[in-house]
Amino acid sequence: MANSASPLQRNPLDAQAVLVPVARATPRVSLWRRVRQIGMFILYAIVVVLFITPFAWMILSAFKSTAEIFRYAYPLTIWTFIPPNPTLANFHSIFFQWGFGQKLLNSLIASSAQMIGTLVICSMAAFVFARLHFRGRDILFAVVLLAALIPFEVNMVPLYLVVRSLHLQNTYVALFIPWIANPFGIFLLRQAFLEIPRDFDDAALVEGASPFQIFWHVILPNARPALITLALMSFLWSWNAFLWPLIVMQDQNKQVIQVAIATFTVPQELPAWGEIFAAASIATIPILILFIALQRYYIRGAVLSGIK
């Protein structure tokens, strides 16, 4: 019976000798580590405040009259941000006097069409550059990337002449059709497609799949984060567009929200800041909803496509 007892049972001091080193091995947070954590928290808080403050001021000022916005703009007080007499008059004005609802619909149509067109064109081009082999492929891809370096101001006049020659001015098509073949989108999706193992292509070829079937059933499902990333970015680019819609669209009934906001003026030809803040606040809602809903895909797509 004595031989069947465990070593700890035979000598209780051995148990203490075993347990003491375990207790001493417990990690302790150093003072420097705590100070660094507090410092990083303060730094993050400052950055968040710097980014949120302008948006908070814009949204809260949308519930003020233009006179109150100027009255409390300087010096900074609590009433600079908090409306003393909250009102919905600015929102009523932009929808029922300025026709902002139609402008919002126009931007939604143009941005959605550009997003869909960009996904279709860029995904097919990226598949060709990433999975197919032909002479001059890399040179052609380099030319596509060089096109992204050309400033818009250089292409602005020739692009407008082409649109006018096709009789597309003052149409929704003119707002998005020049931008669906996006060099950045092709680059982003090509990098994502290159991360997909080629064994998937070989397995599909053995099963008798065509190149289009490989593209549709193999590549696109495995590149979903990158596709969502490009969709979000192309929607954002179109939604924030100002100069091109201002040039190509003279019909005010088909104008987009960014140009419409710039036209909000009172009879004295002064900016109607109350209406501008209200319209800008509403204009940010679709972008915020899309980003919050798709942020995890956006981050993953940016990582998989090699964008740092």
C-alpha positions as CSV (number, residue, x, y, z in Angstrom):
1,M,0.0,0.0,0.0
2,A,2.9,2.4,0.8
3,N,4.4,1.8,-2.7
4,S,1.1,2.6,-4.4
5,A,0.9,6.2,-3.1
6,S,1.9,9.0,-5.4
7,P,5.1,11.0,-4.7
8,L,3.1,14.0,-3.6
9,Q,1.1,11.9,-1.1
10,R,4.3,10.4,0.3
11,N,5.8,13.8,1.0
12,P,3.5,16.8,1.4
13,L,6.5,19.2,1.3
14,D,7.2,18.1,-2.3
15,A,3.7,19.3,-3.3
16,Q,4.5,22.8,-1.9
17,A,7.9,22.7,-3.7
18,V,6.0,22.0,-7.0
19,L,3.3,24.6,-6.5
20,V,5.5,27.5,-5.4
21,P,7.4,27.9,-8.7
22,V,4.1,27.9,-10.6
23,A,2.8,30.8,-8.5
24,R,6.1,32.7,-9.0
25,A,5.8,32.2,-12.7
26,T,2.6,34.3,-13.0
27,P,3.4,37.2,-15.4
28,R,3.2,40.7,-14.0
29,V,2.3,43.8,-16.0
30,S,5.2,46.2,-15.7
31,L,4.7,49.9,-15.0
32,W,6.1,50.9,-18.4
33,R,3.6,48.6,-20.1
34,R,0.7,50.2,-18.3
35,V,1.9,53.7,-19.1
36,R,2.3,52.7,-22.8
37,Q,-1.2,51.3,-22.9
38,I,-2.7,54.4,-21.3
39,G,-0.7,56.6,-23.8
40,M,-1.9,54.6,-26.8
41,F,-5.5,54.8,-25.5
42,I,-5.2,58.6,-25.2
43,L,-3.7,58.9,-28.6
44,Y,-6.5,56.8,-30.2
45,A,-9.1,58.9,-28.3
46,I,-7.6,62.1,-29.7
47,V,-7.6,60.7,-33.3
48,V,-11.2,59.6,-32.9
49,V,-12.3,63.0,-31.6
50,L,-10.5,64.8,-34.4
51,F,-12.3,62.7,-37.0
52,I,-15.7,62.7,-35.4
53,T,-15.9,66.4,-34.4
54,P,-16.4,67.7,-38.0
55,F,-19.1,65.2,-38.7
56,A,-20.8,65.8,-35.3
57,W,-20.8,69.6,-36.0
58,M,-22.2,69.0,-39.5
59,I,-25.0,66.8,-38.3
60,L,-26.0,68.9,-35.3
61,S,-25.8,72.1,-37.3
62,A,-28.4,70.6,-39.7
63,F,-30.9,71.2,-37.0
64,K,-30.1,74.9,-36.7
65,S,-31.1,77.9,-38.8
66,T,-28.5,79.6,-40.9
67,A,-28.6,82.6,-38.5
68,E,-27.9,80.4,-35.5
69,I,-25.0,78.7,-37.3
70,F,-23.3,82.1,-37.8
71,R,-24.2,83.4,-34.4
72,Y,-22.5,80.5,-32.5
73,A,-19.7,79.8,-34.9
74,Y,-17.1,81.9,-32.9
75,P,-16.1,81.8,-30.2
76,L,-16.5,78.1,-29.6
77,T,-19.1,77.3,-27.0
78,I,-21.4,74.3,-26.3
79,W,-24.0,76.0,-28.6
80,T,-21.5,75.7,-31.5
81,F,-22.4,72.1,-31.5
82,I,-25.7,71.7,-29.7
83,P,-28.6,73.4,-31.4
84,P,-30.3,75.8,-28.9
85,N,-33.6,75.6,-30.8
86,P,-33.7,72.3,-32.8
87,T,-35.7,72.5,-36.0
88,L,-36.4,70.3,-39.0
89,A,-37.0,73.3,-41.3
90,N,-33.7,72.6,-43.2
91,F,-34.7,69.0,-44.1
92,H,-38.2,70.2,-45.1
93,S,-36.7,72.9,-47.3
94,I,-34.2,70.6,-49.2
95,F,-36.9,68.0,-50.0
96,F,-39.9,70.2,-50.8
97,Q,-38.3,73.4,-52.1
98,W,-34.9,72.2,-53.6
99,G,-36.1,68.8,-54.9
100,F,-33.3,67.0,-53.1
101,G,-35.1,63.7,-53.2
102,Q,-34.7,63.5,-57.0
103,K,-31.1,64.4,-56.8
104,L,-30.6,61.6,-54.2
105,L,-32.3,59.1,-56.6
106,N,-30.1,60.3,-59.5
107,S,-26.9,59.7,-57.4
108,L,-28.2,56.3,-56.4
109,I,-28.9,55.3,-60.0
110,A,-25.5,56.5,-61.3
111,S,-23.5,55.0,-58.4
112,S,-25.2,51.6,-58.5
113,A,-24.8,51.4,-62.3
114,Q,-21.1,52.3,-62.0
115,M,-20.6,49.8,-59.3
116,I,-22.2,47.0,-61.3
117,G,-20.4,47.9,-64.5
118,T,-17.0,48.2,-62.7
119,L,-17.4,44.7,-61.2
120,V,-18.3,43.2,-64.6
121,I,-15.6,44.8,-66.7
122,C,-12.8,44.8,-64.1
123,S,-13.4,41.2,-63.0
124,M,-13.2,39.9,-66.6
125,A,-10.1,41.9,-67.4
126,A,-8.4,40.9,-64.1
127,F,-9.2,37.2,-64.9
128,V,-7.5,37.5,-68.3
129,F,-4.4,39.2,-66.7
130,A,-4.2,36.7,-63.8
131,R,-5.1,33.3,-65.2
132,L,-4.6,33.3,-69.0
133,H,-1.2,33.3,-70.8
134,F,-0.7,35.1,-74.0
135,R,2.2,37.1,-75.6
136,G,2.5,40.7,-74.3
137,R,0.2,40.1,-71.3
138,D,2.5,41.8,-68.8
139,I,3.2,44.8,-71.1
140,L,-0.5,45.3,-71.7
141,F,-1.1,45.2,-67.9
142,A,1.7,47.8,-67.4
143,V,-0.1,50.0,-69.9
144,V,-3.3,49.6,-68.0
145,L,-1.6,50.7,-64.8
146,L,0.0,53.7,-66.5
147,A,-3.5,54.8,-67.4
148,A,-4.3,55.2,-63.7
149,L,-1.5,57.8,-63.4
150,I,-3.1,60.2,-66.0
151,P,-4.8,63.0,-64.1
152,F,-8.5,63.5,-64.7
153,E,-7.9,67.2,-65.8
154,V,-5.9,65.8,-68.8
155,N,-8.7,63.5,-70.0
156,M,-11.6,65.9,-69.1
157,V,-12.0,67.7,-72.4
158,P,-11.3,64.7,-74.7
159,L,-13.7,62.6,-72.7
160,Y,-16.4,65.2,-72.9
161,L,-16.0,65.4,-76.7
162,V,-16.4,61.7,-77.0
163,V,-19.5,61.7,-74.8
164,R,-21.0,64.6,-76.9
165,S,-20.2,62.9,-80.2
166,L,-22.1,59.8,-78.9
167,H,-25.0,62.1,-77.9
168,L,-24.8,60.9,-74.3
169,Q,-24.7,64.3,-72.6
170,N,-27.5,64.9,-70.2
171,T,-28.1,61.2,-69.7
172,Y,-27.5,58.9,-66.8
173,V,-25.2,56.8,-68.9
174,A,-22.7,59.7,-69.3
175,L,-22.3,59.8,-65.5
176,F,-20.9,56.4,-65.1
177,I,-19.9,54.8,-68.5
178,P,-16.4,56.4,-68.7
179,W,-15.4,55.0,-65.3
180,I,-16.4,51.4,-65.3
181,A,-13.1,50.3,-66.9
182,N,-11.1,51.2,-63.8
183,P,-7.3,50.5,-63.8
184,F,-7.2,50.4,-60.0
185,G,-10.1,47.9,-60.0
186,I,-8.4,45.7,-62.5
187,F,-5.2,45.8,-60.4
188,L,-7.0,45.0,-57.2
189,L,-8.9,42.0,-58.6
190,R,-5.9,40.7,-60.4
191,Q,-3.9,40.6,-57.2
192,A,-6.8,38.8,-55.5
193,F,-7.1,36.3,-58.3
194,L,-3.4,35.5,-58.2
195,E,-3.9,34.4,-54.6
196,I,-6.3,31.7,-55.6
197,P,-4.4,28.4,-56.1
198,R,-4.1,27.3,-59.7
199,D,-5.0,23.7,-58.7
200,F,-8.6,24.9,-58.7
201,D,-8.3,25.7,-62.4
202,D,-6.6,22.4,-63.2
203,A,-9.3,20.5,-61.4
204,A,-12.0,22.4,-63.3
205,L,-10.3,21.7,-66.6
206,V,-10.2,18.0,-65.8
207,E,-14.0,18.1,-65.3
208,G,-14.3,19.8,-68.7
209,A,-15.0,23.3,-67.6
210,S,-14.5,26.2,-70.1
211,P,-12.5,29.4,-69.2
212,F,-15.8,31.2,-68.6
213,Q,-17.0,28.5,-66.3
214,I,-13.8,28.6,-64.3
215,F,-14.2,32.4,-64.1
216,W,-17.8,32.2,-62.9
217,H,-17.8,29.1,-60.7
218,V,-14.2,29.0,-59.4
219,I,-12.6,32.4,-59.3
220,L,-15.5,34.7,-58.4
221,P,-16.7,32.7,-55.4
222,N,-13.2,32.6,-54.0
223,A,-12.6,36.3,-54.5
224,R,-15.7,37.6,-52.8
225,P,-14.0,39.9,-50.3
226,A,-12.0,41.6,-53.1
227,L,-15.2,42.0,-55.2
228,I,-17.1,43.6,-52.3
229,T,-14.1,45.9,-51.6
230,L,-14.1,47.1,-55.2
231,A,-17.9,47.5,-55.2
232,L,-17.7,49.7,-52.1
233,M,-14.9,51.8,-53.5
234,S,-16.5,52.3,-56.9
235,F,-19.8,53.3,-55.3
236,L,-18.0,55.8,-53.1
237,W,-16.1,57.3,-56.0
238,S,-19.3,57.8,-58.0
239,W,-21.3,59.0,-55.0
240,N,-18.7,61.7,-54.3
241,A,-18.2,62.8,-57.9
242,F,-18.5,66.5,-58.5
243,L,-16.5,67.8,-61.4
244,W,-17.6,65.3,-64.1
245,P,-21.3,65.5,-63.4
246,L,-21.0,69.3,-63.3
247,I,-19.5,69.2,-66.9
248,V,-21.6,66.5,-68.6
249,M,-25.0,67.1,-67.0
250,Q,-26.8,70.3,-67.7
251,D,-30.3,69.0,-67.0
252,Q,-30.9,69.9,-63.4
253,N,-33.6,67.3,-63.0
254,K,-30.9,64.6,-63.6
255,Q,-28.1,66.2,-61.6
256,V,-26.5,64.4,-58.7
257,I,-26.4,65.4,-55.0
258,Q,-22.8,66.7,-54.8
259,V,-23.5,69.3,-57.5
260,A,-27.0,70.0,-56.1
261,I,-25.5,70.8,-52.6
262,A,-23.2,73.4,-54.2
263,T,-26.2,75.2,-55.6
264,F,-28.0,75.7,-52.3
265,T,-28.0,79.5,-51.9
266,V,-30.4,82.0,-50.4
267,P,-31.9,84.9,-52.5
268,Q,-28.9,87.1,-51.5
269,E,-26.6,84.6,-53.3
270,L,-25.1,83.5,-50.0
271,P,-24.7,79.8,-49.1
272,A,-27.7,78.4,-47.3
273,W,-25.6,76.6,-44.7
274,G,-28.5,75.1,-42.8
275,E,-29.7,73.4,-46.0
276,I,-26.2,72.5,-47.0
277,F,-25.5,70.8,-43.6
278,A,-28.8,68.9,-43.8
279,A,-28.2,67.7,-47.4
280,A,-24.6,66.7,-46.5
281,S,-25.8,64.8,-43.5
282,I,-28.3,62.8,-45.6
283,A,-25.7,62.2,-48.3
284,T,-23.4,60.5,-45.8
285,I,-26.0,58.0,-44.7
286,P,-25.7,55.5,-47.6
287,I,-21.9,55.4,-47.4
288,L,-22.0,54.8,-43.7
289,I,-24.5,52.0,-44.0
290,L,-22.5,50.3,-46.7
291,F,-19.2,50.7,-44.9
292,I,-20.6,49.4,-41.6
293,A,-22.3,46.5,-43.2
294,L,-19.3,45.5,-45.4
295,Q,-16.3,46.7,-43.4
296,R,-15.1,43.1,-42.5
297,Y,-15.1,42.2,-46.3
298,Y,-13.4,45.5,-47.1
299,I,-10.5,44.9,-44.7
300,R,-10.1,41.3,-45.8
301,G,-10.3,42.2,-49.5
302,A,-7.7,44.9,-49.1
303,V,-5.4,42.4,-47.3
304,L,-5.9,39.6,-49.8
305,S,-5.4,41.9,-52.8
306,G,-2.0,43.1,-51.5
307,I,-3.0,46.7,-50.8
308,K,-1.1,47.9,-47.8
